[in-house]
Amino acid sequence: MPLQAKRRIRSELILLFSVLLLCDTATQLLFKRGVTDLGEIPLDTINHLQVYLWGLASNVYVWLGVLSIAIAFFCWLAVISKVDLSKAHLITCLAYATVPISSVLLLHETINLKQLFGVAIICVGAYISTKTSK
């Protein structure tokens, strides 16, 4: 394959992975915001559950999360059409880093040192596992 074609494919994959990771992270943040607005899911009666489900169905954050996950889904299909699943799936674990970090920055949640260390291990593991031997 010519060098120019390899670069084009690499650029496409970087873009697709970036959008996938962004949308996956955004989905989690939007869903969290949507359910935070509504409170805990009431499981005491069917009537309370129905009211809650209606609240979910009419919550803009939940719908934006659904849109975001749909975009991520199509990016994922595009990625796995170009790359082995065994390699592509390893990159998706980076969401285990982006979601907690984004939760701290945007939702003002807390993260302890042990969790931060785990995030670092995941990132290093994703990097190592996707490197191809030459």
N, C-alpha and C positions, 0 to 999 in steps of 0.2 A: 504494500500500500504506500502511495506517495506520502512524503512528509507533510505536505499541505493538507491532505485528507485526514491524516492522523491528528493534526492540530485542530482541524475543524471539529472532529468528533470529540476530542478532549474538551474543547471549549463548550460544545453542546452539553456534554456530561456535567461539567462544572456548573453551568447555568441551571440545568435540570435538578441537580443535587441541591444547589443553593435554594431554588424556589421550593423544592420538596421540604427541605429542612425548615425554611422560613414558615411555610404553610403549616407544617406539622406542629411547630412551636406555637404559632398563632392560634391554631385550633384549640390546643390545650388551655391557653390563656383566655381565649374567648369563652370556652365552655365553663371554665372556672368562674369567670366574671358573671356569666349568665346564671349559674346556680347559686352564686353568692347573693345575687339580687333577690332570688326567690327563697333562699334559706334551705334547710335540710328537707329531704324528701319525706313527706309524712306517710307513714305506713300503717297508721292506726285505723283508718277507714277508707273504703273505696271512694267515697265522696271527696275526702281531702286529697286523695291521690289524683282524682280526675281534675280537680281545680289546679293542682300543681302541674300536671301534664299540660293543661291549657296554658298555664303561665309559661312553661317551657316553649310551647308551640308559638307563642306570641312574643317571645323575647328576642330582641334584635341581636344580642350577643350570641345566642345559640344559633341563630340563622347565619350569622357571619362565620361562626365556627363550622357549620355544615358546608358553606361555600368554600371555606379554606380547606377543609378536608377533601372536598371534591377536586379542587385544583391539585392538591398533593397526590391524590389517587391517580390522576392522569399523568402527572409528572413521573410517578412511580412506574406506571405502565411504559412510558417512553424510555425510562432508564433501563428497565429489565429487558426491553426489546433490543438494547444495544450492548448490554454487559451481562456476564454470568450472574445469576441470582446469588450464588455463594459469595461473590465479591460485592455486589451492590448492597446486599442486606447488611453487611458490616458497617457501611457508612451511615445507615439509618440509626445506629446506636448513638450517634452524636446528639440526637434529640434528648437523650438522657443527660446531656450536658446543657443544651440550650434551654430546655424547659425550666430546670431549677434556677439557672442564672437569670433568665428572664422573669421568673416568678419573684425573685429577690428585687430586681430592678424595677419592675412594672407593677407588681402586686404588693410590694413591701412585705413579702414573707421573709422568714429567716432561714439561714442555712448554717449548719455547724461545720467545724473543721473536718470532721470525719466525712461528711457528705461532700465537701469540696475536694477532699483527697480522692474520693470515689469517682467524682466527675473527671478529675485529672487522669486517673487510671483508665477510664473509659476512652478518653480522647487519645491517650498514648496507644492503647490497644487498637483503636480504629486505625490510627496512622500506621502502626506496624503491620497489621493484618492486610492492609490494602496495598502495601508496597510489593511490587513484582520483582522477582529475582531476574537479573540480567544475564 
